[in-house]
C-alpha cells in the first residue's frame, strides 16, 4: 500500500470513527456476532486489528465491506447507507449467509445463492445465481470462489472447496476439492481443510 493511499485510509478511519462507534454500541446481538466474524476475516486480509478502529477503517475505506455490513444489520444500515454507500455493482440477494463472509473487491458480482456457509471468500466478477428452473446453489463452509467464476443452478458446493478463476460450475462439487474449467471439473482433491480464515 502506497503512503498516499495509507494516509487517505487513515483520514477515512478518523472521519468515520464516530459512526463506527455508534454502530458498535447499538448493534443487536445476532448481527453483532456475524459482523464480528466478518470483521476478523477482513482484518486478517487487511492487516488490521478486529476492534472498533479496524471496523472504522473498513467502513471508511472498503465499500464492499459496507455492502456486507448493511446486509447483516438490515434496517439499522439506514443511518449511513444513503451517504456512505456500498460497492457499486455488488448485488447480494442471499438471506441465509453464514459468518465470516469476505468479498474481495466485489465489483460486478452477483450473489444469489440459496444458502452460503461459514468463512466463504468471493472475488470480483463472480456470479452465483439461478438456472432456467429458478434454482440457486447451496454453498458450503470454507469455500473460495475466484474472480470471474460462475456457479449456477440448484447444485451443492461442498465444504473446503476452491473454485478457480473463470470456472463455470453447473454440477455438484464434492467437499475438499479444487475445480476449474468450462464446464468445471475436479482437478485436485485436497487432503487437508482449505483454511480461508488464514487468507
MARBA-3410 file (N, C-alpha, C, O; in Angstrom, 1 decimal):
199
0.8,-1.2,0.0,0.0,0.0,0.0,0.9,1.2,0.0,1.8,1.4,0.8 ~ 0.7,2.1,-0.9,1.5,3.4,-1.0,1.2,4.3,0.1,0.1,4.2,0.7 ~ 2.2,5.1,0.5,1.9,6.1,1.6,0.7,7.0,1.4,0.0,7.3,2.4 ~ 0.5,7.4,0.2,-0.7,8.3,-0.1,-2.0,7.6,0.2,-2.9,8.2,0.8 ~ -2.1,6.4,-0.3,-3.3,5.6,-0.1,-3.5,5.3,1.4,-4.6,5.4,2.0
-2.4,5.0,2.1,-2.4,4.7,3.5,-2.9,6.0,4.3,-3.7,5.8,5.2 ~ -2.4,7.1,3.9,-2.9,8.4,4.6,-4.4,8.6,4.3,-5.1,9.0,5.2 ~ -4.8,8.4,3.1,-6.2,8.6,2.7,-7.1,7.6,3.6,-8.1,8.1,4.1 ~ -6.7,6.4,3.7,-7.4,5.4,4.5,-7.5,5.8,6.0,-8.5,5.7,6.7 ~ -6.4,6.4,6.5,-6.3,6.9,7.9,-7.3,8.0,8.1,-8.0,8.1,9.1
-7.4,8.9,7.1,-8.4,10.0,7.2,-9.8,9.5,7.2,-10.6,9.9,8.0 ~ -10.1,8.5,6.3,-11.4,7.9,6.3,-11.7,7.3,7.7,-12.8,7.5,8.2 ~ -10.7,6.6,8.2,-10.9,6.0,9.5,-11.3,7.0,10.6,-12.2,6.7,11.3 ~ -10.6,8.1,10.6,-10.9,9.1,11.7,-12.3,9.8,11.4,-13.0,10.0,12.3 ~ -12.6,10.0,10.1,-13.9,10.7,9.8,-15.1,9.8,10.1,-16.1,10.2,10.6
-14.9,8.5,9.9,-16.0,7.5,10.0,-16.0,7.0,11.5,-17.0,6.3,11.9 ~ -15.0,7.2,12.3,-15.0,6.6,13.6,-16.2,6.9,14.5,-16.7,5.9,15.1 ~ -16.8,8.1,14.5,-18.0,8.3,15.3,-19.1,7.4,14.9,-19.9,6.9,15.7 ~ -19.3,7.3,13.6,-20.4,6.4,13.0,-20.1,5.0,13.4,-21.0,4.3,13.8 ~ -18.8,4.6,13.2,-18.5,3.2,13.5,-18.7,2.9,15.0,-19.2,1.8,15.4
-18.4,3.8,15.9,-18.6,3.7,17.3,-20.1,3.5,17.6,-20.5,2.7,18.5 ~ -20.9,4.4,17.0,-22.4,4.3,17.2,-22.9,2.9,16.8,-23.6,2.3,17.6 ~ -22.5,2.4,15.6,-22.9,1.1,15.2,-22.4,0.0,16.2,-23.1,-0.9,16.6 ~ -21.1,0.2,16.6,-20.5,-0.8,17.6,-21.3,-0.9,18.8,-21.5,-2.0,19.4 ~ -21.9,0.2,19.3,-22.7,0.2,20.5,-24.1,-0.3,20.4,-24.6,-1.0,21.2
-24.8,0.1,19.3,-26.2,-0.2,19.1,-26.5,-1.5,18.4,-27.7,-1.9,18.3 ~ -25.5,-2.2,17.8,-25.8,-3.4,17.0,-26.4,-4.5,17.9,-25.9,-4.8,19.0 ~ -27.6,-5.0,17.5,-28.2,-6.1,18.3,-27.3,-7.4,18.3,-26.4,-7.5,17.5 ~ -27.5,-8.3,19.3,-26.5,-9.4,19.4,-26.3,-10.3,18.2,-25.2,-10.6,17.9 ~ -27.4,-10.7,17.5,-27.2,-11.6,16.4,-26.4,-11.0,15.2,-25.4,-11.6,14.8
-26.8,-9.8,14.7,-26.0,-9.1,13.7,-24.5,-8.9,14.2,-23.6,-9.0,13.4 ~ -24.4,-8.5,15.5,-23.1,-8.2,16.1,-22.1,-9.5,15.9,-21.0,-9.3,15.5 ~ -22.7,-10.7,16.2,-21.9,-11.9,16.1,-21.4,-12.1,14.7,-20.2,-12.4,14.5 ~ -22.3,-11.9,13.8,-22.0,-12.1,12.3,-21.0,-11.0,11.9,-20.0,-11.4,11.2 ~ -21.2,-9.8,12.2,-20.3,-8.7,11.8,-18.9,-8.9,12.4,-17.9,-8.6,11.7
-18.9,-9.3,13.7,-17.6,-9.5,14.3,-16.8,-10.6,13.6,-15.6,-10.6,13.4 ~ -17.5,-11.7,13.2,-16.8,-12.8,12.5,-16.3,-12.3,11.1,-15.2,-12.6,10.7 ~ -17.2,-11.5,10.4,-16.8,-10.9,9.1,-15.5,-10.0,9.4,-14.6,-10.1,8.6 ~ -15.6,-9.2,10.4,-14.5,-8.3,10.7,-13.2,-9.0,10.9,-12.2,-8.5,10.5 ~ -13.2,-10.1,11.6,-12.0,-10.9,11.8,-11.4,-11.4,10.5,-10.2,-11.3,10.3
-12.3,-11.8,9.6,-11.8,-12.3,8.3,-11.1,-11.1,7.5,-10.0,-11.2,7.0 ~ -11.8,-10.0,7.5,-11.3,-8.8,6.7,-10.1,-8.3,7.4,-9.2,-7.8,6.7 ~ -10.1,-8.3,8.7,-8.9,-7.7,9.4,-7.6,-8.5,9.1,-6.6,-7.9,9.0 ~ -7.8,-9.8,9.0,-6.6,-10.6,8.7,-6.1,-10.3,7.3,-4.9,-10.1,7.1 ~ -7.0,-10.1,6.3,-6.6,-9.8,5.0,-6.0,-8.4,4.9,-5.0,-8.2,4.2
-6.5,-7.4,5.6,-6.0,-6.0,5.6,-5.0,-5.7,6.6,-4.6,-4.5,6.7 ~ -4.6,-6.7,7.4,-3.6,-6.5,8.4,-4.0,-5.4,9.5,-3.3,-4.5,9.8 ~ -5.3,-5.6,9.9,-5.9,-4.7,10.9,-6.2,-5.5,12.2,-6.1,-6.7,12.2 ~ -6.4,-4.7,13.2,-6.9,-5.3,14.5,-8.5,-5.4,14.4,-9.1,-4.4,14.0 ~ -9.0,-6.5,14.8,-10.5,-6.7,14.7,-11.2,-6.0,15.9,-11.9,-6.6,16.7
-11.0,-4.7,16.0,-11.6,-3.9,17.0,-12.4,-2.7,16.4,-12.5,-2.7,15.2 ~ -12.8,-1.8,17.2,-13.6,-0.7,16.6,-12.8,0.2,15.6,-13.4,0.7,14.7 ~ -11.5,0.3,15.8,-10.7,1.1,14.9,-10.6,0.3,13.6,-10.6,1.0,12.5 ~ -10.4,-1.0,13.6,-10.4,-1.8,12.4,-11.7,-1.7,11.6,-11.8,-1.6,10.4 ~ -12.8,-1.7,12.4,-14.1,-1.6,11.9,-14.3,-0.3,11.2,-14.9,-0.2,10.1
-13.8,0.8,11.9,-13.9,2.2,11.3,-13.1,2.3,10.0,-13.6,2.9,9.1 ~ -12.0,1.6,10.0,-11.1,1.6,8.8,-11.9,1.0,7.6,-11.9,1.5,6.5 ~ -12.5,-0.2,7.9,-13.1,-0.9,6.8,-14.4,-0.2,6.4,-14.7,-0.1,5.2 ~ -15.1,0.4,7.3,-16.3,1.2,7.0,-16.0,2.4,6.1,-16.8,2.8,5.2 ~ -14.8,3.0,6.4,-14.4,4.2,5.6,-13.8,3.9,4.3,-14.1,4.6,3.3
-13.0,2.8,4.2,-12.2,2.6,3.0,-12.7,1.4,2.1,-12.2,1.4,1.0 ~ -13.5,0.6,2.6,-13.9,-0.6,1.8,-15.4,-0.7,1.5,-16.1,-1.2,2.4 ~ -15.8,-0.2,0.4,-17.3,-0.2,0.1,-17.9,-1.6,0.0,-19.0,-1.8,0.3 ~ -17.1,-2.6,-0.3,-17.6,-4.0,-0.4,-17.8,-4.5,1.1,-18.7,-5.3,1.3 ~ -17.0,-4.0,2.0,-17.3,-4.4,3.4,-18.6,-3.7,3.9,-19.4,-4.4,4.6
-18.8,-2.5,3.5,-20.1,-1.8,3.8,-21.3,-2.5,3.3,-22.3,-2.6,4.0 ~ -21.2,-3.0,2.1,-22.3,-3.8,1.5,-22.6,-5.0,2.3,-23.8,-5.2,2.6 ~ -21.6,-5.8,2.7,-21.9,-6.9,3.6,-22.4,-6.5,4.9,-23.4,-7.1,5.5 ~ -21.9,-5.4,5.5,-22.3,-4.9,6.8,-23.8,-4.5,6.7,-24.6,-4.9,7.6 ~ -24.2,-3.8,5.7,-25.6,-3.3,5.5,-26.5,-4.6,5.4,-27.7,-4.5,5.8
-26.0,-5.6,4.7,-26.8,-6.8,4.6,-27.0,-7.5,5.9,-28.1,-8.0,6.2 ~ -26.0,-7.4,6.8,-26.1,-8.0,8.1,-27.1,-7.2,9.0,-27.9,-7.8,9.7 ~ -27.0,-5.9,9.0,-27.7,-5.1,10.0,-29.1,-4.7,9.5,-29.9,-4.1,10.2 ~ -29.3,-4.8,8.2,-30.6,-4.5,7.6,-31.1,-3.1,7.8,-30.4,-2.2,7.4 ~ -32.2,-2.9,8.5,-32.8,-1.6,8.6,-31.9,-0.6,9.4,-31.9,0.6,9.2
-31.0,-1.2,10.3,-30.1,-0.3,11.0,-29.1,0.4,10.1,-28.6,1.5,10.4 ~ -28.9,-0.2,8.9,-28.0,0.5,8.0,-28.5,1.8,7.4,-27.7,2.5,6.7 ~ -29.7,2.1,7.6,-30.3,3.3,7.0,-29.6,4.5,7.6,-29.7,5.6,7.0 ~ -29.0,4.4,8.8,-28.3,5.5,9.4,-27.2,6.1,8.4,-27.0,7.3,8.4 ~ -26.6,5.2,7.6,-25.5,5.7,6.8,-25.5,5.3,5.4,-24.7,5.8,4.6
-26.3,4.3,5.0,-26.2,3.7,3.6,-26.5,4.7,2.5,-26.1,4.6,1.4 ~ -27.2,5.8,2.9,-27.6,6.8,1.8,-26.4,7.7,1.5,-26.4,8.3,0.4 ~ -25.4,7.9,2.4,-24.3,8.7,2.1,-23.0,8.0,2.1,-22.0,8.4,1.5 ~ -22.9,6.9,2.8,-21.7,6.0,2.9,-22.1,4.7,2.2,-22.4,3.7,2.9 ~ -22.1,4.7,0.9,-22.7,3.6,0.1,-21.7,2.4,0.0,-20.5,2.5,0.2
-22.4,1.3,-0.3,-21.7,0.1,-0.5,-21.0,0.1,-1.9,-21.0,1.0,-2.7 ~ -20.5,-1.1,-2.3,-19.8,-1.3,-3.5,-20.8,-1.2,-4.7,-21.8,-1.8,-4.7 ~ -20.4,-0.4,-5.7,-21.2,-0.3,-6.9,-21.2,-1.7,-7.6,-20.1,-2.3,-7.7 ~ -22.3,-2.1,-8.1,-22.4,-3.4,-8.9,-22.1,-4.6,-8.1,-21.5,-5.6,-8.6 ~ -22.3,-4.5,-6.8,-22.3,-5.7,-5.9,-23.7,-6.0,-5.4,-24.2,-5.2,-4.6
-24.3,-7.1,-5.8,-25.7,-7.3,-5.5,-25.8,-8.6,-4.7,-25.4,-9.7,-5.2 ~ -26.2,-8.5,-3.4,-26.3,-9.7,-2.6,-27.8,-9.9,-2.3,-28.4,-9.1,-1.5 ~ -28.4,-10.9,-2.8,-29.8,-11.2,-2.5,-30.0,-12.4,-1.6,-31.1,-12.7,-1.1 ~ -28.9,-13.1,-1.3,-28.9,-14.3,-0.4,-29.2,-13.8,1.0,-28.6,-12.9,1.5 ~ -30.2,-14.4,1.6,-30.5,-14.1,3.0,-29.9,-15.0,4.1,-29.6,-14.6,5.2
-29.6,-16.2,3.7,-29.1,-17.2,4.6,-27.5,-17.3,4.4,-27.1,-18.1,3.6 ~ -26.8,-16.4,5.1,-25.3,-16.3,4.9,-24.7,-16.6,6.2,-25.0,-15.9,7.2 ~ -23.8,-17.5,6.2,-23.0,-17.8,7.5,-22.1,-16.7,7.8,-21.9,-15.7,7.1 ~ -21.4,-16.9,9.0,-20.5,-15.9,9.4,-19.1,-15.9,8.7,-18.8,-16.9,8.0 ~ -18.4,-14.8,8.8,-17.1,-14.7,8.2,-17.1,-14.6,6.7,-16.1,-15.1,6.0
-18.1,-13.9,6.1,-18.1,-13.7,4.7,-17.1,-12.6,4.3,-17.1,-11.5,4.9 ~ -16.3,-12.9,3.3,-15.4,-11.8,2.8,-15.5,-11.7,1.3,-15.4,-12.7,0.6 ~ -15.7,-10.5,0.8,-15.8,-10.2,-0.6,-14.6,-9.3,-1.0,-14.6,-8.1,-0.6 ~ -13.7,-9.9,-1.7,-12.5,-9.1,-2.1,-12.8,-8.4,-3.4,-13.1,-9.0,-4.5 ~ -12.9,-7.0,-3.4,-13.2,-6.1,-4.4,-14.7,-6.1,-4.7,-15.4,-5.1,-4.5
-15.3,-7.3,-5.2,-16.7,-7.4,-5.3,-17.3,-6.7,-6.5,-18.6,-6.7,-6.6 ~ -16.6,-6.0,-7.4,-17.1,-5.3,-8.5,-17.8,-6.3,-9.5,-17.2,-7.3,-9.7 ~ -18.9,-5.9,-10.0,-19.7,-6.7,-11.0,-19.9,-8.1,-10.5,-19.7,-9.1,-11.2 ~ -20.3,-8.2,-9.2,-20.5,-9.5,-8.6,-22.0,-9.7,-8.1,-22.6,-8.7,-7.6 ~ -22.6,-10.8,-8.4,-24.0,-11.1,-8.1,-24.0,-12.4,-7.2,-23.5,-13.4,-7.6
-24.5,-12.2,-6.0,-24.6,-13.4,-5.1,-26.0,-13.7,-4.8,-26.7,-13.0,-4.0 ~ -26.6,-14.7,-5.5,-28.0,-15.1,-5.3,-28.0,-16.6,-5.0,-28.7,-17.3,-5.7 ~ -27.3,-17.0,-4.0,-27.3,-18.4,-3.6,-28.5,-18.7,-2.7,-29.1,-17.8,-2.2 ~ -28.9,-19.9,-2.6,-30.0,-20.3,-1.7,-29.4,-20.2,-0.3,-30.2,-19.8,0.7 ~ -28.2,-20.6,-0.1,-27.5,-20.6,1.2,-26.0,-20.5,1.0,-25.5,-21.1,0.1
-25.4,-19.8,1.9,-23.9,-19.7,1.9,-23.4,-20.1,3.3,-24.0,-19.5,4.3 ~ -22.5,-20.9,3.4,-21.9,-21.4,4.7,-21.0,-20.4,5.4,-20.9,-19.2,5.0 ~ -20.3,-20.9,6.4,-19.3,-20.0,7.1,-18.0,-19.9,6.4,-17.6,-20.7,5.7 ~ -17.4,-18.7,6.6,-16.0,-18.5,6.2,-15.8,-18.7,4.7,-14.9,-19.4,4.2 ~ -16.6,-18.0,3.9,-16.5,-18.0,2.5,-15.9,-16.7,2.0,-16.0,-15.7,2.5
-15.1,-16.9,0.9,-14.4,-15.7,0.3,-14.8,-15.7,-1.2,-14.7,-16.7,-1.9 ~ -15.3,-14.5,-1.6,-15.7,-14.3,-3.0,-15.0,-13.2,-3.6,-14.9,-12.1,-3.0 ~ -14.5,-13.3,-4.8,-13.7,-12.3,-5.5,-14.7,-11.5,-6.5,-15.9,-11.7,-6.5 ~ -14.0,-10.7,-7.3,-14.8,-9.8,-8.2,-15.3,-10.6,-9.4,-14.8,-11.6,-9.8 ~ -16.4,-10.0,-10.0,-17.0,-10.5,-11.3,-17.4,-12.0,-11.2,-17.4,-12.7,-12.1
-17.9,-12.4,-10.0,-18.4,-13.7,-9.7,-19.9,-13.6,-9.9,-20.6,-12.6,-9.4 ~ -20.5,-14.6,-10.4,-22.0,-14.8,-10.5,-22.3,-16.1,-9.8,-21.9,-17.2,-10.2 ~ -23.2,-16.0,-8.8,-23.8,-17.1,-8.1,-25.3,-16.9,-8.3,-25.8,-16.0,-7.7 ~ -25.9,-17.8,-9.1,-27.3,-17.4,-9.4,-28.1,-18.6,-9.9,-27.8,-19.8,-9.8 ~ -29.3,-18.2,-10.4,-30.4,-19.1,-10.7,-30.2,-19.7,-12.1,-29.6,-19.1,-13.0
-30.7,-20.9,-12.3,-30.8,-21.5,-13.6,-32.2,-21.3,-14.2,-33.0,-20.5,-13.6 ~ -32.5,-21.9,-15.4,-33.8,-21.7,-16.0,-35.0,-22.3,-15.2,-36.1,-21.9,-15.4 ~ -34.7,-23.1,-14.3,-35.7,-23.7,-13.4,-35.9,-22.9,-12.1,-36.5,-23.3,-11.2 ~ -35.2,-21.8,-12.1,-35.3,-20.9,-10.9,-34.7,-21.5,-9.6,-35.2,-21.3,-8.5 ~ -33.7,-22.3,-9.8,-33.0,-23.0,-8.7,-31.6,-22.3,-8.5,-30.9,-21.9,-9.5
-31.3,-22.1,-7.2,-30.0,-21.5,-6.9,-29.1,-22.4,-6.1,-29.6,-23.4,-5.5 ~ -27.8,-22.2,-6.1,-26.8,-23.1,-5.5,-26.9,-23.0,-3.9,-27.3,-22.0,-3.4 ~ -26.4,-24.0,-3.3,-26.1,-24.0,-1.9,-24.6,-24.1,-1.8,-23.9,-25.0,-2.3 ~ -24.0,-23.2,-1.1,-22.5,-23.1,-0.9,-22.2,-23.5,0.5,-22.7,-23.0,1.4 ~ -21.2,-24.4,0.6,-20.8,-25.0,1.9,-19.9,-24.1,2.7,-19.8,-22.9,2.4
-19.3,-24.6,3.7,-18.4,-23.8,4.6,-17.0,-23.8,4.0,-16.6,-24.7,3.3 ~ -16.3,-22.7,4.2,-14.9,-22.6,3.8,-14.7,-22.8,2.3,-13.8,-23.5,1.9 ~ -15.5,-22.0,1.6,-15.4,-22.1,0.1,-14.8,-20.8,-0.4,-15.1,-19.7,0.1 ~ -13.9,-20.9,-1.4,-13.3,-19.7,-2.0,-13.7,-19.8,-3.5,-13.4,-20.7,-4.2 ~ -14.3,-18.7,-4.0,-14.8,-18.6,-5.3,-14.0,-17.4,-6.0,-14.2,-16.3,-5.7
-13.1,-17.8,-6.9,-12.1,-16.9,-7.5,-12.8,-16.0,-8.6,-13.9,-16.3,-9.1 ~ -12.1,-15.0,-9.0,-12.6,-14.0,-9.9,-13.2,-14.6,-11.2,-12.6,-15.4,-11.9 ~ -14.3,-14.1,-11.6,-14.9,-14.4,-12.9,-15.7,-15.7,-12.9,-16.2,-16.1,-13.9 ~ -15.7,-16.5,-11.8,-16.3,-17.8,-11.7,-17.9,-17.6,-11.8,-18.4,-16.6,-11.3 ~ -18.5,-18.6,-12.3,-20.0,-18.7,-12.4,-20.4,-20.0,-11.7,-19.9,-21.1,-12.0
-21.3,-19.8,-10.7,-21.9,-21.0,-10.0,-23.4,-20.9,-10.2,-24.0,-20.1,-9.6 ~ -24.0,-21.8,-11.0,-25.3,-21.6,-11.5,-26.2,-22.9,-11.2,-25.7,-24.0,-11.4 ~ -27.4,-22.6,-10.7,-28.4,-23.7,-10.7,-28.5,-24.3,-9.3,-27.8,-23.9,-8.4 ~ -29.4,-25.3,-9.2,-29.7,-25.9,-7.9,-28.7,-27.0,-7.6,-29.0,-28.2,-7.4 ~ -27.4,-26.6,-7.5,-26.3,-27.5,-7.2,-25.8,-27.3,-5.7,-26.2,-26.3,-5.1
-25.0,-28.2,-5.3,-24.4,-28.1,-3.9,-22.9,-28.0,-4.1,-22.3,-28.9,-4.7 ~ -22.3,-27.0,-3.5,-20.9,-26.9,-3.4,-20.5,-27.4,-2.0,-20.9,-26.8,-1.0 ~ -19.7,-28.4,-1.9,-19.3,-29.0,-0.6,-18.4,-28.0,0.2,-18.2,-26.9,-0.2 ~ -18.0,-28.5,1.4,-17.1,-27.7,2.3,-15.7,-27.8,1.8,-15.3,-28.8,1.1 ~ -14.9,-26.8,2.1,-13.5,-26.7,1.8,-13.2,-26.9,0.3,-12.5,-27.8,-0.1
-13.9,-26.0,-0.5,-13.8,-26.1,-2.0,-13.1,-24.8,-2.5,-13.5,-23.7,-2.0 ~ -12.3,-25.0,-3.5,-11.7,-23.8,-4.2,-12.2,-23.9,-5.6,-11.9,-24.8,-6.3 ~ -12.9,-22.8,-6.0,-13.4,-22.7,-7.4,-12.5,-21.8,-8.2,-12.4,-20.6,-7.8 ~ -11.8,-22.2,-9.2,-10.8,-21.5,-9.9,-11.4,-20.3,-10.7,-12.6,-20.2,-10.9 ~ -10.5,-19.4,-11.1,-10.9,-18.2,-11.8,-11.6,-18.6,-13.2,-11.1,-19.5,-13.9
-12.7,-17.9,-13.5,-13.5,-18.1,-14.7,-14.1,-19.5,-14.9,-14.5,-19.9,-16.0 ~ -14.1,-20.3,-13.8,-14.8,-21.6,-13.9,-16.3,-21.4,-14.1,-16.8,-20.5,-13.6 ~ -16.9,-22.4,-14.8,-18.3,-22.4,-14.9,-18.8,-23.7,-14.2,-18.7,-24.8,-14.8 ~ -19.4,-23.5,-13.0,-19.8,-24.7,-12.2,-21.3,-24.9,-12.4,-22.1,-24.0,-11.9 ~ -21.7,-26.0,-12.9,-23.1,-26.3,-13.2,-23.5,-27.7,-12.6,-24.6,-28.2,-12.8
-22.5,-28.4,-11.9,-22.8,-29.6,-11.3,-22.3,-29.6,-9.8,-21.5,-28.8,-9.5 ~ -22.8,-30.5,-9.0,-22.4,-30.6,-7.6,-20.9,-30.7,-7.5,-20.2,-31.3,-8.4 ~ -20.3,-30.1,-6.5,-18.8,-30.2,-6.2,-18.6,-30.9,-4.9,-19.2,-30.4,-3.9 ~ -17.9,-32.0,-4.8,-17.6,-32.7,-3.6,-16.8,-31.8,-2.6,-16.0,-31.0,-3.1 ~ -16.9,-32.1,-1.3,-16.0,-31.4,-0.4,-14.6,-31.7,-0.6,-14.2,-32.7,-1.2
-13.7,-30.8,-0.1,-12.2,-31.0,-0.2,-11.7,-31.2,-1.6,-11.0,-32.1,-1.9 ~ -12.1,-30.2,-2.4,-11.7,-30.3,-3.8,-11.4,-29.0,-4.5,-11.9,-27.9,-4.0 ~ -10.7,-29.0,-5.6,-10.4,-27.8,-6.4,-11.1,-28.1,-7.7,-10.8,-29.1,-8.3 ~ -11.9,-27.1,-8.2,-12.5,-27.3,-9.5,-12.1,-26.1,-10.4,-11.8,-25.0,-10.0 ~ -12.0,-26.4,-11.7,-11.6,-25.4,-12.7,-12.1,-25.8,-14.1,-12.4,-26.9,-14.3
-12.2,-24.8,-15.0,-12.5,-25.1,-16.4,-14.0,-24.7,-16.7,-14.8,-24.3,-15.9 ~ -14.3,-24.9,-18.0,-15.6,-24.7,-18.5,-16.0,-25.9,-19.4,-15.5,-26.1,-20.4 ~ -17.0,-26.7,-18.9,-17.6,-26.7,-17.6,-16.6,-27.1,-16.5,-15.6,-27.8,-16.8 ~ -16.8,-26.7,-15.3,-15.8,-27.0,-14.2,-15.7,-28.5,-13.9,-16.8,-29.2,-13.9 ~ -14.5,-29.0,-13.7,-14.3,-30.4,-13.3,-13.3,-30.3,-12.1,-12.6,-29.4,-11.9
-13.4,-31.4,-11.3,-12.4,-31.5,-10.2,-11.0,-31.8,-10.7,-10.8,-32.7,-11.5 ~ -10.1,-30.9,-10.4,-8.7,-31.0,-10.9,-7.8,-31.5,-9.7,-6.7,-31.9,-10.0 ~ -8.3,-31.4,-8.5,-7.4,-31.9,-7.4,-8.3,-32.1,-6.2,-9.3,-31.4,-5.9 ~ -8.0,-33.2,-5.4,-8.6,-33.4,-4.2,-7.7,-32.9,-3.1,-6.5,-33.2,-3.1 ~ -8.2,-32.2,-2.1,-7.4,-31.7,-1.0,-7.4,-32.7,0.1,-8.4,-33.3,0.5
-6.2,-32.9,0.6,-6.0,-33.9,1.7,-6.1,-33.2,3.1,-5.9,-33.8,4.1 ~ -6.3,-31.9,3.1,-6.5,-31.1,4.3,-7.5,-30.0,4.1,-7.8,-29.6,2.9 ~ -8.0,-29.5,5.1,-9.0,-28.4,5.0,-8.4,-27.1,4.5,-7.3,-26.7,4.9 ~ -9.1,-26.5,3.5,-8.7,-25.2,3.0,-9.0,-24.2,4.1,-10.1,-23.9,4.4 ~ -7.9,-23.5,4.6,-8.0,-22.6,5.7,-8.2,-21.2,5.1,-7.2,-20.4,5.0
-9.4,-20.8,4.9,-9.7,-19.4,4.4,-9.5,-18.4,5.5,-9.3,-17.2,5.2 ~ -9.6,-18.8,6.7,-9.5,-17.8,7.8,-8.1,-17.3,7.9,-7.9,-16.2,8.6 ~ -7.1,-18.0,7.3,-5.8,-17.5,7.4,-5.4,-16.7,6.1,-4.3,-16.2,6.1 ~ -6.3,-16.5,5.2,-6.0,-15.7,4.0,-6.2,-14.3,4.2,-6.0,-13.5,3.3
END
